[in-house]
Amino acid sequence: RMRLHSGLFASVCLLVEALGVALFLRGFFPVPVRSLPRREAHGDPPAEPAPPGAGVVSNWTKIPPPIFRKVVIVLIDALRDDFVFGSKGKQFMPYTTQVLEKGTSYGFIAEAKPPTVTMPRIKALMTGSIPGFIDVVMNLNSPALLDDNLIWQGKTAGKRIIFYGDDTWVKLFPKHFVEYDGTTSFFVSDFTEVDNNVTRHLDRVLKREDWDLLILHYLGLDHIGHMTGPNSPLVGPKLHEMDNILKKIHISLLSKEEASLPNLLVVCGDHGMSETGSHGGSSEGEVHTPLLFISSAFEKRSGPLTRPEVVQQTDLASTLAIGLGLPISRNSVGNLILPVVGGKTIREQLRFLHLNGYQLSRLLQENTLMYEKDPGYELFKIAEKSHGNWIKLYLEGNKSEILLTLGKKVLKQYLEALKTLSSALSKQVAQYDLYSMVVGTVIVMEVLLLLLLSVPKALSSRAEFEVPLSPPLFSLLFYLMCLTLCAVHVIICTSAESLCYFCSMSWLTAVGVMMLISALMCGILSTIAKIFEYSRLPLKNPAVSSSGWSEVDTLILAGTTGHVLSLGASSFIEEEHQTWYFLINTLCLVLCQELCRNHFLLNECEPRHSTTVKQNFDSMGEASKCKSIDISAAGNSKLSVATSSFEFIQGSDKWISLASPWIILICCRLLRSLNQTGVQWAHRPDFGHWLTSSEHKPELSFLAVVSLLMIFFLVQRRCSLVSKIAMALGLLGVYSYRAAIGNVIFPWQHDSKDISKGITEAHFVYVFVLGIVFTGTKDLLKSQVISTDSSMKSRGLWEVYSGLVLLAALLFRPHNLPVLVFCLLIQTMMTKYIWRPLKCDATKITIMHYWFGQAFFYFQ
């Protein structure tokens, strides 16, 4: 056996844990579908399918000419589908609605795949591929996009591209635009300047003729959603502003059209927004965005606007590539949106669909081993054969109805093949590497179990761990496990159809990982055997050694274990708030039972708490007698402390203590009604929606005032006079900031004309936050260096805490300020009336803090 110091043992466990987590993440984040690098993607376009038989040859082997002369893409960040197709669209976007109902246009709902974040969505729009979740990490620091994409294809073909808007595009496509002006998306409180910086270029650019593709990315709507939500009174004016911009662009494009080629206006969103104004998830409001094509090339519509057809966001890249006469991006998994090219001849439409199908089939071949057996590939080959027969009839001069009927049949075959191919390729993005995930999970769980079994030793005064090196039993077990795991590895890697990261490693590395897993398992079994061996030894003092578990201890252990296990199911993760609500409600009931036992059973024959106290007093008295110490003064002081403790129990605070769990339950139930959360019920109306609506602004203002006053009374009691004054002024600044941006109103304020950014008011609050934190830090340093007064240290800590509470009050949305009030109130009640009489230790208090902290996170 070898002895390891606890620090070295913990370091080794941490390294092994990192290895397991890395393996799991490598399997959890699937490798996206990829084709050749773009520099190698300059192959000749596929020819039109050759007709069967001899003597008939089709010479249509080039990329078809462009359908549109100029294309303008207006991307409105966080534009939800109901902002255009719903009641808000009719009210605030009248021109766009009129064009959709009576103009030459097509409207679709584009479905975006999670993660619904700006940078991955731009990649999806321009490449036609589905970015993975790992792209979320790079959302704020977007590297240059190296995949084949529409912008690069346009630049290579000599297209002149101009861009104005979110600077994420400039980072993704450096040196691709002949002219650009990027605006940062970081300042989410900016609703106007970020869009005015885009619009100020419009009049000048629309008069010019030296461009082919114009891209505009507006950010103001997304910022409004983040700050005030989708039901904010600021959303309507912003949609009206966007409608006027679309009207200006459309009229300008119509006035400059030539007889040969029409122009095209595309209106889309990168993602939507949830009912709380955020995005990134998979709720309906976040993944559904409008996609509008407006051009004189389309047939004029008539009649009311019906529910639009749902297409994929990745379909835009293929459709624009065909519209601009460019090759389809090699990594695109999107389909051509056929109505956009519906005005062309049947031969041209078939040619477009064949180009799209050929590109998808090539991508399938490069990413799937058994691609010949894929249903989509088989359907494409059947459609291609039918296409060849149609070309034969066409080239022979056949103009009968048979040619038109066969052409429509081939169109349907192509569309079905494209849909199946795209679905198969999209699924590969979500195809996890299960083997690597399982290996990583096994390593992580083994290390965690080993650490859990070693906790009692780690808490001892001399923490050392015995590592079994060569017991005969475990040596045999180690070799048997190594052989078994290696055999399983060989079977999995030789039979797996898809690529596996762990199988692609060298055999030496794989065997090393198998040996590590076997060694960890042997260490766990050895530790368990040692625990059982010690448990058989007779105890020197059974009365002292035996200790019972209370209901609170059992609940904390069971609740923590249950929550960890619940994270293994996605449905539990989506509705995780329900787990925390259940745990804190159950905890309150158990604490109520514990308090009743503590307060009412002290006078019984053998109460646990009084017995423990009596034993402590007896042992203290015996020790004093042995040492011949006069215990009158010391004993009296000790007994006075005990007496005061019992007086607390017998006093009026007993009833407040007994009522505390029920008051906490009532507070938590009220907070649950404030905000709907999760996935299933997030769209349902709640009290927060009622408060944030424009007609209930006086009620929200009154609630904000009461909440800020309650925060002051709950926090200021231990602060110095200077900090109390700073706290009061800071909370006044919080209300002024909310009034400045239009969330609440002052009594003398009757309208919202004076809405501003509130920057001055926010700076005012930050000054007081820094002042309070500085005062508290000064008291802390003084208590450590100059004075030994514990009260000064306590005051310093409390002032730092109050400064952070003031900062939280500034950052909370006004309708969520009651969440902060109840948080402070419950914390005060738990500390004074629950934890103190129950004499909870630091471990219990920490875990209860964590549970309530998680619940209050979801209450927001």
MARVEXVEX-744302 format. One record per residue (C-alpha): z, y negated, x. Coordinates in steps of 0.05 Angstrom, whole numbers, plus 5000, padded with zeros to 4 digits. Layout:
<atoms>
ZYX
...
</atoms>
This chain:
<atoms>
500050005000
498549295022
502648695001
499148044981
502347364972
501547094901
497246504925
492346954960
492247434901
490746864852
485146604897
481847284900
482447364825
479246674816
473346844860
472147504824
472847144757
467546644778
462847214796
463947524727
462846864691
456446734731
453647414713
455347304640
452146614638
445846864673
445047364616
447246894561
442246354578
435546704570
429746554616
424646154576
417546404565
413346144623
406146194644
402745984709
404945334743
400744754719
397144664785
394345364774
392745254701
385744984712
382045604690
375645544649
376645534574
375246194538
368346264509
367046334435
367647074417
361147424434
357447694373
356048444372
349048694385
343648474434
339347864433
344447384402
348546954450
353446394436
353545844488
359645464460
364245564520
367244874531
373244514503
371044174438
370343414440
376142994415
377142894340
380742224346
379141614389
386141324395
392841644380
399441284369
405741704368
411841354337
418041764352
424141504313
430341814344
434842194294
429942104236
432042594183
427042874133
430642574073
430141884105
422641924091
421742424035
428242273998
431041693958
432241284022
424841334038
422641063970
427740503974
427240284047
420340534070
415740334013
409340274055
410240954087
411741274019
405540943989
401141204045
403941904036
402841893960
396141533954
393441464025
389641884075
395442274105
398942934113
406543004111
410443594138
417643774154
418143964227
423644464243
426944354310
430444924346
437544814373
439844484416
437943864376
438643384435
433442864457
430943134523
429843864501
426343604438
421643164479
419943774521
418544174457
414043624429
409943544492
409644264519
410044664454
415345104487
422545214465
427544954517
434045334526
441145104519
441644984594
437244374582
443044034546
446543964613
440643564640
440043114579
442942504615
439642644682
432642874664
428643134723
421143104724
417843614678
413744104719
411144534662
404144454635
404543914581
400443454538
401842824579
399743154644
393443444612
391742764584
392642424652
388442964686
382842864635
382842114649
386541894586
390141224592
397241304566
402240744551
409540854535
415240414510
422140664491
427541154515
427241214591
428041964586
420341984581
419641594645
424142094681
420542694651
413542424665
413841984727
407241654748
403841904684
403541244646
398840674663
404040204632
411140324610
417839994595
423840444590
430340284553
436840654565
440041054508
447041014537
449440394500
450240694431
453240054401
446539704411
442739744345
437739184354
435839014426
434139734443
428639714389
426538994399
425039164471
419839654445
416939234389
415938614432
410038964466
406439174402
402338554385
399538504455
397939254462
394739344394
389738794409
387439144473
382439704480
384439974548
388640554524
387741234491
394841454475
400741004457
407741294452
413540894422
420641184421
425640784378
433040914389
436640444340
437240944283
440441454328
445540944352
447240754281
448341484263
452941594323
457140984307
457340954231
454041584203
447841714159
450841374098
452140724133
449640074102
446139944168
441340534159
437340204103
435439574141
433639984203
428940434161
425839804131
424739534201
421240194221
416940164158
414439464176
412739704246
408840304219
405139834172
403139384229
400639964272
396840294215
393339654193
391439504266
388640204276
384440164212
381639484232
379339734300
376140394279
369140574299
364240974258
364141544308
371441714316
377541534273
384441364300
390841754287
398041524274
403442054284
410541924259
415942414278
423242494298
425942874357
431843124316
435742934254
443042784245
448843144212
453142864156
457742564209
452042224246
451942694306
446743204329
446043794375
447644354326
443644754276
445444444208
439744284161
440243534172
439843624247
433844104251
429343824196
425243204216
419042894183
412242974215
406842514188
399442484206
395941854181
388441754193
382141554156
379242234176
383442574122
381942614048
385442114003
391442393967
393142293895
399242433853
406742433868
409442663934
411443403930
416143783976
412443814043
410744454079
415444664136
412144734204
415144824273
416344234319
412644604374
406344594332
405243854349
403143984421
397544464402
395144014346
394943384389
391543754446
385843954399
385643254369
384942934437
380043444464
384943724515
386844444535
392944714499
399044744545
399745424577
407045514556
406145284484
408545754429
406145294374
400645384323
395044914304
396744534240
390144684204
390044114153
389543614210
382743904230
380844094159
375243584157
371243934211
366044474200
368245194191
365345374259
369444824293
375745044257
374745764279
373545524350
380145134349
384045734323
380846194374
382945734431
390045724404
390246484394
387346614464
392646164495
398346514457
395647204474
395247024548
402446784546
404547434513
401047844566
404647484623
411547574591
411348254557
410048924589
407349294527
403448704499
397749144473
402349444421
404848764396
402848654323
400747944336
396148154394
392948694351
391848194294
388647704342
383748224369
381848404297
380747674280
376747574344
372248154326
371147874256
369747194288
364247504330
361047804267
361347124234
357946794294
352347314291
350847134219
351346394235
346646414294
341646824253
341246234205
344746564147
346946014098
349146434039
355846474005
357447094046
357846654109
362846184076
367046754047
367247114113
369046474149
375046354103
377147074114
376946994189
381046344183
386446724146
386347284198
387046774254
392746414219
396547064208
395447274281
397846594306
404046614263
405847314288
404447144361
408446504358
414346864325
414347414378
414246904435
419646474403
424247074397
423847194471
427346524483
433446794444
433047494475
439547544515
440247974577
445548424546
446548854607
448348274653
452847984598
456548654591
457648714667
460148004672
464748094612
467748744641
469348384707
472447794671
476648224625
479048664682
481448064722
484847764662
488448414646
490648484718
493347774718
496947894652
500248524679
502348144742
505547554707
512747824712
512147884787
508947204793
515046884761
519947194810
522846814869
518847204921
512247344888
508547894924
503648404897
502749124920
495549344925
494650104922
490050294979
489451054981
493651444930
490052114921
489452064846
486651364845
481951504904
478852074865
478451634803
475251074843
469651524869
468451834801
467951154768
463150904822
458551504812
458751434736
457250684737
451550774787
448551314743
448950864682
445750304723
439850744742
438850974670
438950274641
434449964694
429250514689
428950524613
429649774596
423249474568
425048754581
426748434647
434148454668
437248004720
442348514743
436949044751
432848564793
438448524845
438148954908
441249644902
446349464955
448848874914
448949274850
453049834883
457849314910
459049044840
460149754814
465249874869
468749224850
469149424777
471950114796
477049804844
479549324791
480249884741
484250304790
488649694805
489949604730
491750344720
496250324781
499949704755
500850024686
503550664718
508450264760
510949894698
512250554663
515750814725
520450214726
521650274651
524750964661
530050704710
537050604679
538849874665
545049604699
547049164640
543449364576
546948834535
544348274578
537448574591
535548714520
532448124485
529348084415
523047734395
523447224340
518147124286
515746494323
514646884387
510847434350
506446924313
504846544377
502647184413
498847464353
495546794337
493246674408
490447374414
487147334346
483746674362
481046944428
478247554391
475147114337
470846774390
466847424395
463347264328
458746674317
460946594245
468146504267
465945994319
461945594268
468045584222
473345564277
477145014241
479145514188
482645934242
486745334265
488445114195
491045814180
495045854244
498645184236
500145314162
503045994180
506845684238
510045174191
512345734144
515346134202
518845514229
521745384160
524546094159
527346004229
530645334210
533845644148
536646204190
539145704242
542545244192
545345714139
547046354177
551546044231
557846204193
556146944181
559847504217
555047594276
550047024278
545447054338
545946334360
553546264355
554546934391
550146684448
553846024451
560646384450
558446854506
556246264547
563045914537
566946554554
563046664618
563845934637
571445984626
572146624667
568246324725
572845714724
579146144726
576646564785
575345934825
582245644806
579045014778
582444574727
577544634670
580844134624
576143554639
569943964653
571244434595
572643864548
566043524567
562244174557
565644304491
564243594469
556743704480
557144354440
561144014386
556043454380
550543974375
554144314317
555443634285
547943524286
546944164248
552344004198
550143284188
545142964141
539443104191
539943834170
536343704105
530943294139
530143864189
529344364132
524343924096
520143784159
515644404157
513944254084
512443524099
507943754156
504344244109
503143674059
500443214114
495743754139
493143894069
491643164058
487943124125
483743734107
480943334048
478942754092
472943064129
468743684113
467144054177
464044704201
457044924182
457545174111
461044574078
459343984124
454243724074
459343714016
462243033996
469342894018
474442324019
471442064084
464641974050
467941593993
471541134041
465440984085
460840804027
459340064023
462439963953
469340203978
469939754038
476239394011
479840064003
477840264073
480339594100
487139674065
487740384093
486040144163
491339594160
496740084136
494740584189
495040084246
501939834223
504440554221
501740684291
505540064316
512240284285
511441004310
509640824382
513240184401
520540394393
521640574466
517140044498
519239404531
518538744494
512338554533
509039224516
510939144443
507438464439
501338744476
501139334429
501338894367
495738444394
491739044415
492039354346
490038684316
484038694364
482239404339
481839144267
477838534290
472938984327
471839404264
470938774222
465938504272
461439114268
461939134192
466439744180
472239344148
473138634123
478438084128
481337824063
477537164071
471037534086
466637654025
460137914055
457438264117
453037714143
457237614205
456238314232
455738334308
456538844364
463938704371
463638704447
468438114455
473638434409
473039104445
474038764512
480138424483
483139104465
481439414533
485238854568
491539024530
490539774542
490139654617
496139174614
500639684578
498540254623
499739814685
506739624659
508440354648
505840564716
509940004749
516340254715
514740974737
513840764809
520140334807
524240924780
521741364837
522340864895
527640354878
532040594822
534541284800
535441054728
532441594684
531641104626
526640694666
522541324680
522641514607
520540804586
514840814637
512141474611
512641234540
508840584556
503140974589
503041414527
502840814480
497040514519
493041154509
494741144435
492040434431
485640664465
485041234415
485940754357
480040354383
475540964391
477341284324
472841134265
476540704215
476941234160
479841714212
485741264231
490341654183
489042264227
492141894286
498041654242
499542354217
498842624288
504142154314
508542274253
508243034258
509543004333
515742574321
518343044267
517043674308
520643384368
526843124333
527743594274
524644264294
524144374369
530944064385
535244454335
531445094350
532144974425
524845164438
522945264510
517144924546
512345514533
513145494457
512744734455
506344744497
502945264454
504944914389
502244264418
495644614433
495144914363
496444254328
491743894377
486044364359
487344274285
487443514292
480943544330
477643854268
481343384220
477142824250
</atoms>
